[in-house]
Amino acid sequence: MVTEQDSARREIAALAARMIADGGLDYASAKAKAARELFGGRAPRGAIPDNDAVDEALREHLELFDDGHPARVARLRATALRLMTDLADFQPLVTGAAWKGIAAEHAPVHLQLFHDNAKEVEFWLLNRRIGFDVGTLPHFGGRGEVEALSLEVDDVPVLLSLYGQDDLRGALRGGADAARGDRAAMAARAEAAGAGATGATGAAGAAGTAEGAGTAGKIP
């Protein structure tokens, strides 16, 4: 039996997904705005969807209305693989759009780096003449905020969130439903996506390129 709460949750998730895809909103802002538009601030108790529900709605929306989605995911994954090779000293994990395979138009490659001196990451970028902006993001474990660097690599937006070495402990929990993965796991997902796209030649070609690009040359 579908309850009023379930129906409201699906409506909010679907509208939030469209706002993320079309307007570039973050998940929290999109959910809050969708709830206001649909229910005028009086959404049923418990009707705000979690991010997983919004992810599924966003995936459905992009698959239906965005022909460029498979190629965009492949490009993000190629960039993620390349960066994870170059930033190996910082034990990178990938999360977000590239990891999930759900990429709205302006979604960045999001890497989480683990090192006891965050300045070393900044020096790494500066030594390669890569400009960046500094901000903050919520800690993935809910423990305050961490420094985050926003930059572009070959016109692909990239977000590097900087964690201490101790934060790496337990970061890969979750098995198949993990919120992040290392380079080997990212390469496996890219390869699986390419194999699963048989019959859609353009998407398969783009996804197949991801692993090759990931192992090719360093960032200047």
VEXMAR-756690 format. One record per residue (C-alpha): residue number from 1; x, y, z; residue in one letter. Coordinates in Angstrom, 2 decimals, padded with zeros to 5 digits. Layout:
+-----+---------+---------+---------+--------+
! num !    east !   north !      up ! residu !
+-----+---------+---------+---------+--------+
! NUM !       X !       Y !       Z !      A !
...
+-----+---------+---------+---------+--------+
//
This chain:
+-----+---------+---------+---------+--------+
! num !    east !   north !      up ! residu !
+-----+---------+---------+---------+--------+
!   1 !  000.00 !  000.00 !  000.00 !      M !
!   2 !  001.37 !  003.37 ! -001.05 !      V !
!   3 !  001.08 !  005.87 !  001.77 !      T !
!   4 !  000.78 !  009.64 !  001.51 !      E !
!   5 !  004.32 !  009.82 !  002.85 !      Q !
!   6 !  005.65 !  007.45 !  000.16 !      D !
!   7 !  003.89 !  009.38 ! -002.61 !      S !
!   8 !  005.19 !  012.71 ! -001.32 !      A !
!   9 !  008.72 !  011.31 ! -001.04 !      R !
!  10 !  008.68 !  010.19 ! -004.68 !      R !
!  11 !  007.30 !  013.55 ! -005.86 !      E !
!  12 !  009.96 !  015.48 ! -003.98 !      I !
!  13 !  012.72 !  013.18 ! -005.24 !      A !
!  14 !  011.58 !  013.53 ! -008.86 !      A !
!  15 !  011.35 !  017.33 ! -008.73 !      L !
!  16 !  014.66 !  017.62 ! -006.86 !      A !
!  17 !  016.28 !  015.47 ! -009.54 !      A !
!  18 !  015.06 !  017.80 ! -012.28 !      R !
!  19 !  016.39 !  020.80 ! -010.35 !      M !
!  20 !  019.80 !  019.15 ! -010.01 !      I !
!  21 !  019.89 !  018.21 ! -013.70 !      A !
!  22 !  018.58 !  021.50 ! -015.07 !      D !
!  23 !  019.73 !  024.06 ! -012.51 !      G !
!  24 !  022.87 !  022.57 ! -011.00 !      G !
!  25 !  021.52 !  022.68 ! -007.44 !      L !
!  26 !  023.13 !  020.59 ! -004.73 !      D !
!  27 !  021.07 !  017.79 ! -003.21 !      Y !
!  28 !  020.12 !  019.55 !  000.03 !      A !
!  29 !  019.03 !  022.75 ! -001.71 !      S !
!  30 !  017.12 !  020.84 ! -004.39 !      A !
!  31 !  015.21 !  018.74 ! -001.84 !      K !
!  32 !  014.30 !  021.79 !  000.25 !      A !
!  33 !  013.17 !  023.78 ! -002.80 !      K !
!  34 !  011.18 !  020.85 ! -004.21 !      A !
!  35 !  009.38 !  020.37 ! -000.89 !      A !
!  36 !  008.48 !  024.07 ! -000.74 !      R !
!  37 !  007.19 !  024.13 ! -004.32 !      E !
!  38 !  005.13 !  020.97 ! -003.92 !      L !
!  39 !  003.80 !  021.39 ! -000.41 !      F !
!  40 !  004.37 !  025.03 !  000.51 !      G !
!  41 !  006.56 !  024.07 !  003.42 !      G !
!  42 !  003.99 !  021.58 !  004.77 !      R !
!  43 !  005.34 !  018.31 !  003.46 !      A !
!  44 !  004.11 !  015.21 !  005.31 !      P !
!  45 !  006.34 !  014.12 !  008.17 !      R !
!  46 !  009.14 !  011.89 !  006.93 !      G !
!  47 !  008.50 !  012.78 !  003.28 !      A !
!  48 !  011.90 !  014.32 !  002.55 !      I !
!  49 !  013.76 !  011.67 !  000.49 !      P !
!  50 !  017.28 !  010.58 !  001.26 !      D !
!  51 !  020.06 !  011.13 ! -001.28 !      N !
!  52 !  019.80 !  007.56 ! -002.55 !      D !
!  53 !  016.18 !  008.17 ! -003.60 !      A !
!  54 !  017.19 !  011.39 ! -005.35 !      V !
!  55 !  020.04 !  009.51 ! -007.07 !      D !
!  56 !  017.60 !  007.00 ! -008.52 !      E !
!  57 !  015.25 !  009.75 ! -009.69 !      A !
!  58 !  018.17 !  011.65 ! -011.20 !      L !
!  59 !  019.43 !  008.54 ! -013.00 !      R !
!  60 !  015.97 !  007.96 ! -014.50 !      E !
!  61 !  015.68 !  011.61 ! -015.55 !      H !
!  62 !  019.09 !  011.69 ! -017.23 !      L !
!  63 !  018.58 !  008.37 ! -019.00 !      E !
!  64 !  015.26 !  009.60 ! -020.39 !      L !
!  65 !  016.10 !  013.19 ! -021.29 !      F !
!  66 !  019.89 !  013.57 ! -021.63 !      D !
!  67 !  021.45 !  011.78 ! -024.61 !      D !
!  68 !  024.88 !  013.02 ! -023.57 !      G !
!  69 !  024.78 !  011.38 ! -020.15 !      H !
!  70 !  026.74 !  008.17 ! -020.95 !      P !
!  71 !  029.56 !  010.11 ! -022.62 !      A !
!  72 !  029.65 !  012.61 ! -019.74 !      R !
!  73 !  029.97 !  009.82 ! -017.18 !      V !
!  74 !  032.75 !  008.24 ! -019.23 !      A !
!  75 !  034.62 !  011.53 ! -019.41 !      R !
!  76 !  034.33 !  012.10 ! -015.65 !      L !
!  77 !  035.57 !  008.58 ! -015.00 !      R !
!  78 !  038.49 !  009.02 ! -017.38 !      A !
!  79 !  039.48 !  012.20 ! -015.57 !      T !
!  80 !  039.05 !  010.54 ! -012.17 !      A !
!  81 !  041.27 !  007.62 ! -013.16 !      L !
!  82 !  043.96 !  009.92 ! -014.50 !      R !
!  83 !  043.92 !  012.10 ! -011.39 !      L !
!  84 !  043.93 !  009.14 ! -009.04 !      M !
!  85 !  047.11 !  007.92 ! -010.71 !      T !
!  86 !  048.75 !  011.33 ! -010.50 !      D !
!  87 !  047.61 !  011.92 ! -006.89 !      L !
!  88 !  048.47 !  008.41 ! -005.68 !      A !
!  89 !  050.66 !  009.75 ! -002.87 !      D !
!  90 !  047.52 !  011.22 ! -001.29 !      F !
!  91 !  045.62 !  007.89 ! -001.30 !      Q !
!  92 !  042.66 !  009.21 ! -003.33 !      P !
!  93 !  039.17 !  007.80 ! -003.17 !      L !
!  94 !  036.50 !  008.76 ! -005.69 !      V !
!  95 !  032.92 !  009.58 ! -004.73 !      T !
!  96 !  029.99 !  011.45 ! -006.24 !      G !
!  97 !  029.04 !  011.54 ! -009.91 !      A !
!  98 !  031.97 !  009.60 ! -011.39 !      A !
!  99 !  031.68 !  006.86 ! -008.79 !      W !
! 100 !  027.90 !  006.52 ! -009.00 !      K !
! 101 !  027.68 !  006.92 ! -012.76 !      G !
! 102 !  025.06 !  009.64 ! -012.35 !      I !
! 103 !  026.31 !  012.94 ! -013.76 !      A !
! 104 !  024.27 !  016.09 ! -014.28 !      A !
! 105 !  025.75 !  018.60 ! -016.69 !      E !
! 106 !  027.96 !  020.50 ! -014.24 !      H !
! 107 !  028.83 !  017.63 ! -011.88 !      A !
! 108 !  032.50 !  017.57 ! -010.85 !      P !
! 109 !  034.90 !  014.72 ! -010.39 !      V !
! 110 !  035.06 !  014.48 ! -006.59 !      H !
! 111 !  038.17 !  012.94 ! -005.06 !      L !
! 112 !  038.74 !  012.59 ! -001.35 !      Q !
! 113 !  042.44 !  012.80 ! -000.46 !      L !
! 114 !  044.04 !  011.57 !  002.77 !      F !
! 115 !  047.23 !  013.17 !  004.08 !      H !
! 116 !  048.26 !  014.69 !  007.37 !      D !
! 117 !  049.41 !  017.93 !  005.70 !      N !
! 118 !  046.70 !  019.40 !  003.46 !      A !
! 119 !  049.15 !  022.05 !  002.26 !      K !
! 120 !  051.05 !  019.33 !  000.41 !      E !
! 121 !  048.09 !  018.97 ! -001.96 !      V !
! 122 !  048.08 !  022.70 ! -002.61 !      E !
! 123 !  051.83 !  022.66 ! -003.26 !      F !
! 124 !  051.34 !  019.74 ! -005.65 !      W !
! 125 !  048.84 !  021.77 ! -007.66 !      L !
! 126 !  050.84 !  025.00 ! -007.56 !      L !
! 127 !  053.99 !  023.23 ! -008.74 !      N !
! 128 !  052.04 !  022.15 ! -011.83 !      R !
! 129 !  050.57 !  025.63 ! -012.35 !      R !
! 130 !  047.05 !  024.38 ! -011.67 !      I !
! 131 !  044.86 !  027.12 ! -010.21 !      G !
! 132 !  042.23 !  026.37 ! -007.58 !      F !
! 133 !  039.71 !  027.94 ! -005.25 !      D !
! 134 !  039.53 !  027.04 ! -001.57 !      V !
! 135 !  036.29 !  026.26 !  000.23 !      G !
! 136 !  034.86 !  023.75 !  002.68 !      T !
! 137 !  032.62 !  020.68 !  002.56 !      L !
! 138 !  030.94 !  018.66 !  005.30 !      P !
! 139 !  033.08 !  015.78 !  006.55 !      H !
! 140 !  031.76 !  012.52 !  005.10 !      F !
! 141 !  031.50 !  011.15 !  008.63 !      G !
! 142 !  029.52 !  014.11 !  009.91 !      G !
! 143 !  032.44 !  015.50 !  011.90 !      R !
! 144 !  032.44 !  019.18 !  011.04 !      G !
! 145 !  033.93 !  020.43 !  007.78 !      E !
! 146 !  037.04 !  019.80 !  005.71 !      V !
! 147 !  038.98 !  021.94 !  003.27 !      E !
! 148 !  037.98 !  021.52 ! -000.38 !      A !
! 149 !  039.78 !  022.69 ! -003.52 !      L !
! 150 !  037.85 !  023.44 ! -006.72 !      S !
! 151 !  039.68 !  023.38 ! -010.05 !      L !
! 152 !  039.41 !  022.28 ! -013.67 !      E !
! 153 !  041.38 !  019.64 ! -015.55 !      V !
! 154 !  040.95 !  019.69 ! -019.34 !      D !
! 155 !  037.68 !  021.64 ! -018.88 !      D !
! 156 !  036.32 !  019.04 ! -016.45 !      V !
! 157 !  035.36 !  020.44 ! -013.02 !      P !
! 158 !  037.20 !  018.74 ! -010.17 !      V !
! 159 !  036.65 !  018.87 ! -006.43 !      L !
! 160 !  039.35 !  017.69 ! -004.03 !      L !
! 161 !  038.27 !  017.32 ! -000.41 !      S !
! 162 !  041.16 !  017.05 !  002.03 !      L !
! 163 !  041.13 !  014.64 !  004.98 !      Y !
! 164 !  043.63 !  013.59 !  007.59 !      G !
! 165 !  045.33 !  010.21 !  007.43 !      Q !
! 166 !  043.20 !  008.89 !  010.29 !      D !
! 167 !  040.02 !  009.55 !  008.30 !      D !
! 168 !  041.01 !  006.84 !  005.83 !      L !
! 169 !  040.24 !  004.18 !  008.44 !      R !
! 170 !  036.79 !  002.84 !  007.66 !      G !
! 171 !  036.28 !  005.09 !  004.63 !      A !
! 172 !  035.79 !  002.12 !  002.30 !      L !
! 173 !  033.11 !  000.37 !  004.34 !      R !
! 174 !  029.89 ! -000.54 !  002.56 !      G !
! 175 !  030.78 ! -003.26 !  000.07 !      G !
! 176 !  028.90 ! -002.96 ! -003.22 !      A !
! 177 !  026.96 !  000.00 ! -001.86 !      D !
! 178 !  030.06 !  001.89 ! -000.69 !      A !
! 179 !  029.90 !  005.66 ! -001.00 !      A !
! 180 !  033.42 !  005.81 ! -002.44 !      R !
! 181 !  036.08 !  003.63 ! -004.00 !      G !
! 182 !  039.78 !  003.40 ! -004.80 !      D !
! 183 !  041.26 !  003.50 ! -008.29 !      R !
! 184 !  040.92 ! -000.24 ! -008.91 !      A !
! 185 !  037.23 ! -000.12 ! -008.01 !      A !
! 186 !  036.69 !  002.92 ! -010.23 !      M !
! 187 !  038.42 !  001.20 ! -013.15 !      A !
! 188 !  036.23 ! -001.88 ! -012.64 !      A !
! 189 !  033.06 !  000.23 ! -012.72 !      R !
! 190 !  034.18 !  002.01 ! -015.87 !      A !
! 191 !  034.96 ! -001.30 ! -017.54 !      E !
! 192 !  031.62 ! -002.80 ! -016.48 !      A !
! 193 !  029.75 !  000.22 ! -017.82 !      A !
! 194 !  031.50 ! -000.18 ! -021.16 !      G !
! 195 !  030.64 ! -003.88 ! -021.34 !      A !
! 196 !  027.03 ! -003.19 ! -020.37 !      G !
! 197 !  026.58 ! -000.65 ! -023.15 !      A !
! 198 !  026.78 ! -003.24 ! -025.95 !      T !
! 199 !  024.43 ! -002.12 ! -028.68 !      G !
! 200 !  024.85 !  001.55 ! -027.81 !      A !
! 201 !  028.07 !  002.06 ! -029.73 !      T !
! 202 !  028.73 !  005.67 ! -028.81 !      G !
! 203 !  028.31 !  005.09 ! -025.08 !      A !
! 204 !  030.35 !  001.90 ! -025.13 !      A !
! 205 !  033.18 !  003.58 ! -027.00 !      G !
! 206 !  033.28 !  006.49 ! -024.58 !      A !
! 207 !  033.20 !  004.28 ! -021.51 !      A !
! 208 !  035.85 !  001.98 ! -022.93 !      G !
! 209 !  038.08 !  005.01 ! -023.39 !      T !
! 210 !  037.84 !  005.82 ! -019.69 !      A !
! 211 !  040.32 !  003.23 ! -018.48 !      E !
! 212 !  042.75 !  003.94 ! -021.27 !      G !
! 213 !  042.68 !  007.64 ! -020.53 !      A !
! 214 !  043.14 !  006.90 ! -016.86 !      G !
! 215 !  046.48 !  005.21 ! -017.47 !      T !
! 216 !  047.74 !  007.67 ! -020.05 !      A !
! 217 !  050.10 !  010.55 ! -019.34 !      G !
! 218 !  050.38 !  012.73 ! -016.27 !      K !
! 219 !  048.93 !  016.15 ! -015.68 !      I !
! 220 !  051.53 !  018.68 ! -016.87 !      P !
+-----+---------+---------+---------+--------+
//
